[in-house]
Amino acid sequence: MDVRVKICGLRETAHVAAAVEAGARYVGFVFFAKSPRNVTVGTAARLAATVPPGVAKVALVVDATDAELDAIVAAVPLDMLQLHGNESPDRVAGIRARFGLPVMKAVGIAGPEDVEKIALYGKVADQILVDAKAPKGAAVPGGNGLAFDWTLIARKYWPCPWMLAGGLTPDNVAEAIRLTGARQVDVSSGVELAPGVKDAGLIRAFVAAAQAAA
Ligand SMILES: O=C(O)c1ccccc1N[C@@H]1O[C@H](COP(=O)(O)O)[C@@H](O)[C@H]1O
C-alpha cells in the first residue's frame, strides 16, 4: 500500500525541495492572514514554479470569497483547493464548479457526530481532509498540532478519497496509519521547529515514517 504524503504550510523553496525530494505527493500553501504559515500570492507563485509534475500544488483557504480565490487561482498554478473553513456543501459545490479545480474539504473531528459530516461532504468534494477540530477560541481552524481520537474513524469506509491530518508527527504517523487505515496523510506543525518554521530533516523523517508504515 502506497501512502501519499502532503506537507502543508510551506514558505521557503528549500523546504519545498525537501518535501519533493523526500517523496511527498502534495505540497500546501496557506492563504490565511491569521496563520503563521500565511503566504502572499507572489510567494506561492514563486514556490509553485519549483514543484515538478506529479506533485500536486494545493492552496489552503478559509472561508475565502470568490474574489480572493480569483486572485489566488490567477497567480498560482494549482492542482487543488483545500477549503478549511465553515464552507457549506453548496459553497463547496459552487467553488468546485466555478474554478474547475479538484476540491478537498476539511472536516474537523471531535466526536462521533462530526464523523457523519465526512459522508455528507464526500458527495460534493473530490477529497475529504479528516482533521482535528480546532479548540474553541483557537486563532486558526487548523494547523494547531492537535490530534483527535483516531479510533473514531477506525474501520470506517467512505467512497471518496480522504486524507488524515491533525497533530501528526514523524513519531506517531505510523500508528495513525495503522489505526485508521489512512492512505493519505497531511502534516504541518509536526515538521516544524516553531509555528511556521519548517525543518527539512523533520520533513524527510515524516515522509519516511509514513512510507515505511505502508
Ligand atoms: O497550517 C495552518 O496554519 C492552517 C491554518 C488554517 C487552517 C488550516 C491549517 N492547516 C491545516 O491543518 C492541518 C493540521 O495541521 P497540524 O499538522 O496539526 O499542524 C494541516 O495538515 C493543514 O492542512
PDBQT file of the ligand as one rigid body, heavy atoms in Angstrom, charges set to zero:
ROOT
HETATM    1  O1  LIG A 301      -1.461  25.324   8.830  1.00  0.00    +0.000 OA
HETATM    2  C1  LIG A 301      -2.166  26.290   9.111  1.00  0.00    +0.000 C 
HETATM    3  O2  LIG A 301      -1.683  27.338   9.586  1.00  0.00    +0.000 OA
HETATM    4  C2  LIG A 301      -3.630  26.226   8.902  1.00  0.00    +0.000 A 
HETATM    5  C3  LIG A 301      -4.372  27.384   9.028  1.00  0.00    +0.000 A 
HETATM    6  C4  LIG A 301      -5.739  27.359   8.843  1.00  0.00    +0.000 A 
HETATM    7  C5  LIG A 301      -6.383  26.182   8.521  1.00  0.00    +0.000 A 
HETATM    8  C6  LIG A 301      -5.651  25.005   8.401  1.00  0.00    +0.000 A 
HETATM    9  C7  LIG A 301      -4.284  24.998   8.590  1.00  0.00    +0.000 A 
HETATM   10  N1  LIG A 301      -3.531  23.838   8.460  1.00  0.00    +0.000 N 
HETATM   11  C8  LIG A 301      -4.046  22.551   8.135  1.00  0.00    +0.000 C 
HETATM   12  O3  LIG A 301      -4.336  21.841   9.327  1.00  0.00    +0.000 OA
HETATM   13  C9  LIG A 301      -3.854  20.520   9.219  1.00  0.00    +0.000 C 
HETATM   14  C10 LIG A 301      -3.380  20.016  10.543  1.00  0.00    +0.000 C 
HETATM   15  O4  LIG A 301      -2.248  20.743  10.957  1.00  0.00    +0.000 OA
HETATM   16  P1  LIG A 301      -1.193  20.187  12.011  1.00  0.00    +0.000 P 
HETATM   17  O5  LIG A 301      -0.369  19.134  11.308  1.00  0.00    +0.000 OA
HETATM   18  O6  LIG A 301      -1.970  19.633  13.155  1.00  0.00    +0.000 OA
HETATM   19  O7  LIG A 301      -0.387  21.365  12.391  1.00  0.00    +0.000 OA
HETATM   20  C11 LIG A 301      -2.676  20.598   8.268  1.00  0.00    +0.000 C 
HETATM   21  O8  LIG A 301      -2.464  19.386   7.710  1.00  0.00    +0.000 OA
HETATM   22  C12 LIG A 301      -3.065  21.731   7.343  1.00  0.00    +0.000 C 
HETATM   23  O9  LIG A 301      -3.683  21.207   6.181  1.00  0.00    +0.000 OA
ENDROOT
TORSDOF 0
